[in-house]
Every structure is written in C-alpha cells, then in structure tokens.
Amino acid sequence: MTASQGLAIHGGEPLRTRPFGPRWHFGEEEKRHLAEVIDEAARPADTPDSQRWRSRFKVTAFCEALAERHGMHFAVPTNSATAAIHTAIAAINPDPGEEVITTPVTDTGGILGIMLQNCVPVFADSDPDTFNIDPADIDRKVTERTRAIIATHLHGNPCDMGAIMEIGRTHGIPVIEDCSQAHLASYQGALVGTIGDIGIWSFGGKTLTTGAGGMLMTNNEELARRASNFVRKGSEGDIAYRSSLAPEPEPVPTRGYAAFLGTTYAMTDLEAALGLAQHSRWDEATRVRIRAAEILDEVAPGLPGFRVQRVRPGDVNSYYTYAYKIDPDVAGVCSAEFAEAVNAEGVPDCHGPYISGRALHTYPLFTEEDTYGRSRFPFVDERGNRRMDYSDVSLPVIERELPMTGSILFRNSYTEEDTRDIAAAMKKVSDYYAVGA
C-alpha cells in the first residue's frame, strides 16, 4: 500500500480536506433576542421599567418554552446542569450521609451535587448493550439509606425508565432524570425528563445551547418550591416558573430572606436569549442528528469488532453523540488509536474512550477523598466511621467495556455528505487495522 493509499496518520492522503460546518447555527434570531436584552439594560435609570432587563424576562420566556414543550408544571432555571443536579438533590432534602444511586460513567458535574449536599454517591454498573445504568444493579444497591436515584440518559439514549421507576415506587425513592445529553429523546413515547420526579437539562454546548446554563423541571409543587428557593440563597418566595398546566397555588406561609441554607445559581437573560433563539432550531437540529446516526448505522455496526448503542424498540435516541464500543482483539485497534487515525482523515469529531475510559470512582476525588479539609466527609462520618470505600467497588461491565468506548460528537450543521465522509473515514481506518489484525 502506497502513502497515498494508506492512512493519513501514516502519511497517506486524508479522506477529507474540507472543514466541517459549525457546531450550532447562530444568526439574526440570536442577535435579535440578545439586542432586546441589551436595549432593556440601556434604559435610563428614571425610565419606567428601567430594571426590566434584570427581571429575567427572557429567562421567564425560555422557561415557558421548555415547560410547554415537555408538558411540565414547574421550571427552575440554573446556570449549569451541575447546578441543576445539586438543586434537585437539595429539593429532595436528604440528611447528610444518605445515599444517591447513579452511574460513574458521566461528567463529574453529574455527581458533584450529591457530594455538595453532603450525600454519598453509590455507583451502579452499566447495561452492556444500551451503555446506560443497569436497573438490576440499581435494585441491588438500594439500602435503607438510599434517598434518590439518578438516571443519566447517556449519548442521547433513554435509560430503561419503566424498570427504574418501578424500583423507585417500590422503595419510595424519588427518581431524577439527567437529560443533559438527551435533548428531545423519548422513552416509549414520553419525552425524557417528564417520567421521573425531577428532570434536569444542560444547555452548555448541547444540542440546544445557551453557552452555559441548565434547567430543572418537575410536576411536584413541593419540590419545585424548594428548588426555586434553594437557588435564591434559601430565600422563600414564589416558584421560579409556573406553567399554565399547573394547578392554582395554595397559600404557603413563608419566612422570607435566608430561610434555609441555599446558594445562588441564576440563569441570566443573555443566556436565555440565546436559548429562545436556539429553541426555534431545536427540532431541525435533532432531525439532523438522527439522520446522521441513520447514515452511520449503515456502516459502523458492520465494522469488525464494533458494537453500537442499542436503542429499545419504541424509544428515540436523540444522538448527542454516536456511541460505539471497539473490541481491539477483533478490530486490530483500540478506541483511542482508532479516533486518532480518523481525526487524521479530516474528521475531528471522532473521540476515544468516554471520560478517558475511567469510571469516576477511580478518580482522585474518590481515591484520595479530598473533600472538606481533612475530614474525608461524607465518605467518613464525623466520628470517623467509614460510610463508603470506593476501592471496594466492583462494576464488571464498566471495568471491562468503558475503555472500549468511542463516539462521534455530532454537530447541528451536518449535511448528509458530511456524515457519509465520517462513515467512509471510519471504514477506511477499520479496514486498514482489521486486515492486519
């Protein structure tokens, strides 16, 4: 094989030399919404409604758009999904040292809120086919200290919410859905985030982006009220956003400012302005991603040693990323090497093992227990009794398969030609290594 015929990483001609389009489409709609915020801010101080730009009028409109789309009663905007998860845990209001079952295969932001609320993450294994948390292992991990379950819909693929909700109902445990990677995905006809007790979304670089931002939504008024007050420094007041679907509010006595321990996680009108414009593009962006996955499905599952994420019949994967696993013994190449070779072919969106192929409980935060001073809290209680030792955690599916994962991080601008070039690059690299395997 000559250099021009071989892999670009070895000196051959790259399959694609043209750049790909932007990750998101931005245009006049975004400029219009942002200008409206700036115009409000520029009003003279003595002008009526001069402080409207600080009244979060765009935030309210964004909450309305999201709640209406999902058929939810209450929305609480935040500055990130990390903040939204922390807020969800705070709304449930566990005692220090209680447990929250979740996956260690996620961004660190998916678990920080558990620990910031002084609770202990308990990690469940993954289902090898869907790549999501395994309900059977969730059930095995439930104890009398379990206070919540987080179902993280990875890569855009819905978790088995039927099984997870049954566990929650059986044990009286609330379920939080982390929809950060699964915008407009659906489980058996229901949009993710509408099935559990609380849904949270990320808008930091996801299919719908606000640059940074998050959202919590729920149909439970008590949870919505505590979440709203938590993000306002614990100052009691009205729920951040109440949709037209919500029942009329019951009078609730409040204690006003600094009523309980809270924080400040506000979304700004500038972020919400972007969100409103991007919301009008959301369906088309999702269609582009699903079509891109259909094109890759024509090639990727047939590559030697490849397995793609299984989507249950009746579910809709919205494809934040196109996820797969590579068996190096069959493929002749590991995930990291495969991604590097595909990148060299002019495809920068191919990535190696998710979270570097290491589950979160193997990171220094857990192995060195560097939390609050020298206390090691909440892993060790105030009397020095150990609550959790992550060195003893055994998650055989994750340990075996997480290093094999890889993905294509999708863009809202992909054309069919773009995706066919990605598929061709994947096949070119796979064919090269499989021959030598």
PLY file of the C-alpha trace (Angstrom):
ply
format ascii 1.0
element vertex 437
property float x
property float y
property float z
element edge 436
property int vertex1
property int vertex2
end_header
0.00 0.00 0.00
1.44 3.39 -1.05
1.39 6.50 1.09
-1.45 7.98 -0.97
-3.49 4.81 -0.47
-2.68 4.35 3.21
-3.92 6.07 6.33
-3.37 9.80 6.63
-1.81 9.23 10.04
0.90 7.23 8.24
1.46 9.80 5.51
-1.35 8.92 3.13
-3.88 11.32 1.64
-6.64 12.28 4.11
-10.09 11.24 3.06
-11.50 14.73 3.66
-9.76 18.07 3.38
-12.75 20.43 3.59
-13.67 21.75 7.04
-16.97 20.82 8.65
-19.61 23.40 9.49
-20.20 25.00 12.90
-21.42 23.00 15.89
-24.52 25.20 16.11
-26.27 27.63 13.79
-26.30 31.22 15.06
-27.84 34.10 13.14
-30.25 37.01 13.15
-32.68 35.39 15.59
-29.97 35.14 18.26
-28.90 38.72 17.58
-32.48 39.95 17.91
-33.05 38.31 21.29
-29.68 39.48 22.62
-30.31 43.02 21.38
-33.61 43.11 23.25
-31.78 42.35 26.50
-29.13 44.99 25.78
-31.77 47.58 24.82
-33.55 46.98 28.13
-30.28 47.38 30.02
-29.62 50.71 28.26
-32.82 52.39 29.51
-32.14 55.49 31.65
-32.48 54.77 35.34
-35.55 57.01 35.70
-37.39 55.39 32.76
-40.39 53.21 33.64
-39.40 49.54 33.62
-35.72 50.52 33.52
-34.87 47.45 35.57
-36.79 45.05 33.33
-33.56 43.61 31.97
-32.85 42.38 35.50
-36.36 40.97 35.92
-35.33 37.92 33.86
-37.99 38.45 31.18
-36.05 36.28 28.71
-35.48 33.65 31.39
-39.23 33.52 32.01
-39.93 33.15 28.28
-37.32 30.40 27.98
-38.82 28.53 30.94
-42.23 28.84 29.31
-40.95 27.42 26.01
-39.26 24.45 27.71
-42.14 23.69 30.08
-44.71 23.89 27.30
-42.64 21.63 25.06
-42.38 19.00 27.80
-45.84 19.44 29.30
-44.37 20.24 32.72
-45.88 22.32 35.52
-42.81 23.98 37.03
-39.39 25.09 35.79
-36.33 26.30 37.71
-33.56 27.79 35.52
-29.93 27.46 36.63
-26.50 28.46 35.36
-25.47 24.86 34.54
-26.65 21.27 34.70
-24.16 20.73 37.54
-26.12 23.37 39.45
-29.44 21.80 38.37
-28.43 18.41 39.76
-27.29 19.99 43.02
-30.62 21.82 43.16
-32.53 18.59 42.53
-30.76 16.86 45.43
-31.37 19.90 47.64
-35.07 19.89 46.71
-35.36 16.27 47.87
-33.59 17.45 51.06
-31.68 14.36 52.23
-29.89 14.12 55.54
-26.07 14.22 55.44
-24.61 10.79 54.74
-27.65 9.46 52.90
-27.06 7.79 49.55
-27.86 8.57 45.93
-27.54 5.80 43.33
-26.15 6.88 39.99
-23.68 5.95 37.27
-19.93 6.63 37.43
-19.95 6.89 33.62
-20.76 10.58 33.31
-19.23 14.01 33.51
-18.08 14.96 37.01
-20.87 17.52 37.10
-23.31 14.65 37.22
-22.20 13.67 40.74
-20.81 16.84 42.36
-24.25 17.97 43.52
-24.64 14.76 45.51
-21.49 15.45 47.48
-22.07 19.19 47.76
-25.30 18.28 49.55
-23.20 16.04 51.85
-24.53 12.76 50.46
-22.71 9.65 49.29
-22.74 8.58 45.62
-23.42 4.86 45.22
-22.41 3.65 41.77
-24.33 1.08 39.75
-22.99 -0.88 36.78
-23.96 -0.36 33.15
-26.07 -2.36 30.75
-23.59 -3.57 28.10
-25.99 -3.03 25.19
-27.62 0.35 25.88
-24.48 1.74 27.65
-26.82 3.17 30.33
-27.22 2.38 34.02
-28.42 -1.17 34.71
-31.74 -1.21 36.61
-30.96 -4.64 38.07
-27.81 -3.26 39.68
-29.69 -0.20 40.92
-32.06 -2.56 42.71
-29.15 -4.45 44.25
-27.65 -1.20 45.56
-30.78 0.08 47.35
-30.40 0.29 51.16
-32.33 1.96 53.95
-30.05 4.98 53.40
-30.93 5.38 49.69
-32.57 8.78 49.19
-32.64 9.20 45.38
-31.81 7.57 42.06
-30.30 9.48 39.12
-31.00 8.05 35.66
-28.48 9.57 33.23
-29.51 9.20 29.59
-26.05 8.79 28.04
-25.21 9.90 24.50
-28.90 10.64 23.83
-30.20 7.13 24.51
-33.02 6.81 27.09
-32.49 4.68 30.17
-34.95 1.88 30.94
-37.28 4.23 32.75
-40.03 1.66 33.23
-37.77 -0.55 35.30
-36.15 2.37 37.14
-39.50 3.95 38.06
-40.72 0.61 39.35
-37.71 0.45 41.67
-38.39 3.99 42.82
-42.05 3.30 43.52
-41.35 0.01 45.29
-38.89 1.61 47.70
-40.42 5.09 47.89
-37.32 6.68 46.34
-37.57 9.74 44.04
-36.03 9.45 40.57
-34.07 12.28 38.93
-33.57 12.15 35.16
-30.36 13.69 33.84
-31.26 14.67 30.27
-28.10 16.69 29.63
-27.10 14.52 26.66
-30.63 13.52 25.60
-32.49 16.61 24.42
-35.86 15.57 22.90
-35.11 11.86 23.30
-38.12 9.77 24.28
-38.84 6.62 26.21
-41.81 4.68 24.84
-43.41 7.86 23.52
-42.70 10.09 26.55
-40.02 12.78 26.39
-37.18 12.06 28.79
-37.28 14.32 31.82
-41.06 14.02 32.10
-41.10 10.49 33.57
-39.21 10.79 36.85
-39.92 13.07 39.79
-37.46 15.68 38.53
-35.83 16.24 35.13
-32.69 18.28 34.57
-31.17 19.58 31.34
-27.81 21.04 30.33
-27.51 23.82 27.74
-23.75 24.10 27.94
-22.73 23.05 24.46
-25.51 20.51 23.94
-27.97 20.21 21.03
-29.71 23.35 22.29
-27.00 25.63 23.65
-27.08 28.81 25.71
-23.30 28.81 26.11
-23.79 27.81 29.73
-26.98 27.04 31.55
-29.27 24.38 32.92
-32.89 23.71 33.82
-34.82 21.71 36.40
-38.44 20.80 35.71
-40.97 18.90 37.78
-44.70 18.41 38.26
-44.30 18.28 42.04
-45.07 21.68 43.58
-43.25 21.00 46.84
-40.07 20.01 45.02
-40.40 22.99 42.67
-40.79 25.42 45.57
-37.79 24.15 47.49
-35.67 24.07 44.30
-36.68 27.64 43.41
-35.85 28.89 46.89
-32.58 26.95 47.07
-31.17 28.78 44.02
-32.21 32.13 45.59
-29.90 31.82 48.60
-32.54 29.93 50.55
-34.93 32.89 50.48
-38.52 31.70 50.37
-40.82 33.04 47.68
-42.73 32.12 44.54
-41.76 29.20 42.29
-39.43 30.37 39.52
-41.86 29.46 36.71
-45.36 28.02 36.97
-46.84 26.85 33.65
-50.47 27.13 32.60
-50.73 23.37 33.22
-50.01 23.77 36.93
-52.90 23.83 39.43
-53.74 27.04 41.22
-51.23 27.58 44.02
-52.19 27.03 47.63
-51.25 29.85 50.01
-47.91 28.96 51.59
-46.55 30.83 54.63
-43.01 32.00 54.04
-40.22 33.09 56.33
-38.62 35.40 53.79
-34.93 36.10 53.42
-32.32 33.47 54.40
-34.93 30.96 55.49
-32.70 27.93 54.93
-29.29 27.01 53.56
-29.19 27.70 49.84
-26.99 29.08 47.11
-27.28 31.25 44.00
-27.38 29.53 40.62
-29.19 32.08 38.46
-29.51 31.86 34.69
-29.10 35.26 33.01
-31.30 36.89 30.39
-28.34 36.84 27.99
-28.15 33.05 28.23
-31.92 32.68 27.96
-31.97 34.96 24.92
-29.69 32.54 23.11
-31.83 29.67 24.37
-35.01 31.14 22.94
-33.43 31.53 19.52
-31.90 28.07 19.63
-35.25 26.63 20.75
-36.70 27.56 17.36
-33.95 25.45 15.73
-34.19 22.53 18.17
-36.37 20.20 16.14
-34.33 20.63 12.98
-31.07 20.12 14.88
-32.45 16.92 16.36
-33.60 15.74 12.94
-30.10 16.36 11.56
-28.55 14.29 14.35
-30.96 11.38 13.98
-30.41 11.34 10.21
-26.65 11.38 10.74
-26.95 8.37 13.04
-29.02 6.53 10.41
-26.22 7.06 7.88
-23.53 5.87 10.30
-25.72 2.87 11.12
-25.30 1.76 7.51
-21.57 1.25 8.15
-20.46 1.23 11.80
-22.28 -1.88 13.10
-20.66 -3.96 10.35
-17.09 -2.93 11.10
-15.03 -5.73 12.67
-15.15 -5.58 16.47
-17.69 -2.73 16.59
-20.90 -2.57 18.67
-23.16 0.46 18.60
-25.50 1.60 21.35
-28.72 -0.43 21.35
-31.94 1.59 21.19
-35.01 -0.20 22.52
-37.96 -0.52 20.12
-40.29 2.37 20.90
-37.51 4.66 22.18
-35.93 7.60 20.34
-32.21 8.29 20.74
-31.55 11.99 20.00
-27.80 11.42 19.49
-25.80 13.99 21.35
-23.05 11.63 20.27
-22.96 8.48 18.19
-21.52 5.97 20.67
-19.88 2.63 19.96
-17.52 0.09 21.50
-14.47 -1.45 19.86
-13.12 -4.88 20.76
-9.40 -4.42 19.99
-8.83 -8.17 19.67
-11.21 -8.24 16.72
-10.78 -4.73 15.32
-6.99 -4.76 15.49
-7.02 -1.29 17.05
-8.08 0.26 20.34
-10.58 3.08 20.64
-8.01 5.81 21.26
-5.86 4.77 18.29
-8.92 4.47 16.08
-10.04 8.02 16.98
-6.57 9.42 16.31
-6.49 7.80 12.88
-9.99 9.00 11.97
-9.06 12.53 13.10
-6.11 12.42 10.72
-8.52 11.60 7.88
-10.02 15.08 8.35
-12.74 14.11 10.83
-12.10 15.99 14.11
-15.33 14.84 15.82
-14.21 11.26 16.47
-13.25 10.71 20.10
-11.70 7.87 22.07
-12.88 6.41 25.37
-15.54 8.40 27.20
-14.20 10.15 30.35
-10.77 8.78 29.35
-12.02 5.21 29.85
-12.03 5.52 33.65
-15.16 5.44 35.77
-15.45 8.38 38.15
-14.90 6.36 41.33
-11.31 5.70 40.19
-10.51 9.43 40.05
-8.56 11.20 42.83
-11.71 12.79 44.26
-12.71 9.31 45.43
-9.38 7.51 45.78
-7.77 10.35 47.78
-11.05 11.52 49.38
-10.12 15.18 49.07
-13.39 16.84 50.09
-13.74 19.11 53.15
-10.38 19.83 54.78
-9.01 16.60 56.19
-12.42 15.24 57.17
-12.97 12.96 54.12
-16.65 13.75 54.67
-19.14 12.44 53.51
-17.23 9.18 52.87
-16.29 9.15 56.56
-18.73 10.47 59.17
-17.99 12.94 61.95
-16.98 10.11 64.31
-14.52 8.63 61.87
-16.78 5.75 60.77
-16.39 4.85 57.11
-19.55 5.09 55.04
-18.07 4.18 51.65
-14.76 2.80 50.38
-14.62 3.15 46.61
-11.61 0.86 46.36
-14.04 -1.98 47.12
-16.49 -1.04 44.35
-16.84 -3.72 41.66
-18.54 -2.79 38.39
-17.52 -5.56 35.99
-19.30 -4.30 32.85
-17.92 -0.78 33.20
-14.43 -2.01 34.07
-14.40 -4.28 31.02
-16.08 -2.06 28.46
-15.60 1.63 29.27
-12.04 1.62 27.85
-13.54 0.24 24.61
-15.98 3.11 24.11
-15.72 5.75 21.42
-18.01 8.29 19.84
-18.68 10.83 17.13
-19.67 14.17 18.68
-22.40 15.42 16.36
-22.86 18.95 15.01
-26.18 20.62 14.24
-24.77 21.65 10.86
-24.01 18.18 9.47
-25.09 17.52 5.91
-25.62 14.01 4.56
-22.36 14.40 2.64
-20.57 15.29 5.88
-21.87 12.18 7.60
-21.06 9.91 4.67
-17.50 11.23 4.79
-17.36 10.37 8.50
-18.65 6.87 7.75
-16.11 6.46 4.96
-13.28 7.58 7.24
-14.35 5.10 9.92
-14.46 2.30 7.35
-11.10 3.26 5.85
-9.40 3.12 9.25
-11.23 -0.04 10.28
-10.35 -1.84 7.04
-6.68 -0.98 7.47
-6.38 -2.33 11.01
-8.70 -5.30 10.56
-6.56 -6.58 7.72
-3.53 -6.51 9.97
-5.32 -7.94 12.99
0 1
1 2
2 3
3 4
4 5
5 6
6 7
7 8
8 9
9 10
10 11
11 12
12 13
13 14
14 15
15 16
16 17
17 18
18 19
19 20
20 21
21 22
22 23
23 24
24 25
25 26
26 27
27 28
28 29
29 30
30 31
31 32
32 33
33 34
34 35
35 36
36 37
37 38
38 39
39 40
40 41
41 42
42 43
43 44
44 45
45 46
46 47
47 48
48 49
49 50
50 51
51 52
52 53
53 54
54 55
55 56
56 57
57 58
58 59
59 60
60 61
61 62
62 63
63 64
64 65
65 66
66 67
67 68
68 69
69 70
70 71
71 72
72 73
73 74
74 75
75 76
76 77
77 78
78 79
79 80
80 81
81 82
82 83
83 84
84 85
85 86
86 87
87 88
88 89
89 90
90 91
91 92
92 93
93 94
94 95
95 96
96 97
97 98
98 99
99 100
100 101
101 102
102 103
103 104
104 105
105 106
106 107
107 108
108 109
109 110
110 111
111 112
112 113
113 114
114 115
115 116
116 117
117 118
118 119
119 120
120 121
121 122
122 123
123 124
124 125
125 126
126 127
127 128
128 129
129 130
130 131
131 132
132 133
133 134
134 135
135 136
136 137
137 138
138 139
139 140
140 141
141 142
142 143
143 144
144 145
145 146
146 147
147 148
148 149
149 150
150 151
151 152
152 153
153 154
154 155
155 156
156 157
157 158
158 159
159 160
160 161
161 162
162 163
163 164
164 165
165 166
166 167
167 168
168 169
169 170
170 171
171 172
172 173
173 174
174 175
175 176
176 177
177 178
178 179
179 180
180 181
181 182
182 183
183 184
184 185
185 186
186 187
187 188
188 189
189 190
190 191
191 192
192 193
193 194
194 195
195 196
196 197
197 198
198 199
199 200
200 201
201 202
202 203
203 204
204 205
205 206
206 207
207 208
208 209
209 210
210 211
211 212
212 213
213 214
214 215
215 216
216 217
217 218
218 219
219 220
220 221
221 222
222 223
223 224
224 225
225 226
226 227
227 228
228 229
229 230
230 231
231 232
232 233
233 234
234 235
235 236
236 237
237 238
238 239
239 240
240 241
241 242
242 243
243 244
244 245
245 246
246 247
247 248
248 249
249 250
250 251
251 252
252 253
253 254
254 255
255 256
256 257
257 258
258 259
259 260
260 261
261 262
262 263
263 264
264 265
265 266
266 267
267 268
268 269
269 270
270 271
271 272
272 273
273 274
274 275
275 276
276 277
277 278
278 279
279 280
280 281
281 282
282 283
283 284
284 285
285 286
286 287
287 288
288 289
289 290
290 291
291 292
292 293
293 294
294 295
295 296
296 297
297 298
298 299
299 300
300 301
301 302
302 303
303 304
304 305
305 306
306 307
307 308
308 309
309 310
310 311
311 312
312 313
313 314
314 315
315 316
316 317
317 318
318 319
319 320
320 321
321 322
322 323
323 324
324 325
325 326
326 327
327 328
328 329
329 330
330 331
331 332
332 333
333 334
334 335
335 336
336 337
337 338
338 339
339 340
340 341
341 342
342 343
343 344
344 345
345 346
346 347
347 348
348 349
349 350
350 351
351 352
352 353
353 354
354 355
355 356
356 357
357 358
358 359
359 360
360 361
361 362
362 363
363 364
364 365
365 366
366 367
367 368
368 369
369 370
370 371
371 372
372 373
373 374
374 375
375 376
376 377
377 378
378 379
379 380
380 381
381 382
382 383
383 384
384 385
385 386
386 387
387 388
388 389
389 390
390 391
391 392
392 393
393 394
394 395
395 396
396 397
397 398
398 399
399 400
400 401
401 402
402 403
403 404
404 405
405 406
406 407
407 408
408 409
409 410
410 411
411 412
412 413
413 414
414 415
415 416
416 417
417 418
418 419
419 420
420 421
421 422
422 423
423 424
424 425
425 426
426 427
427 428
428 429
429 430
430 431
431 432
432 433
433 434
434 435
435 436
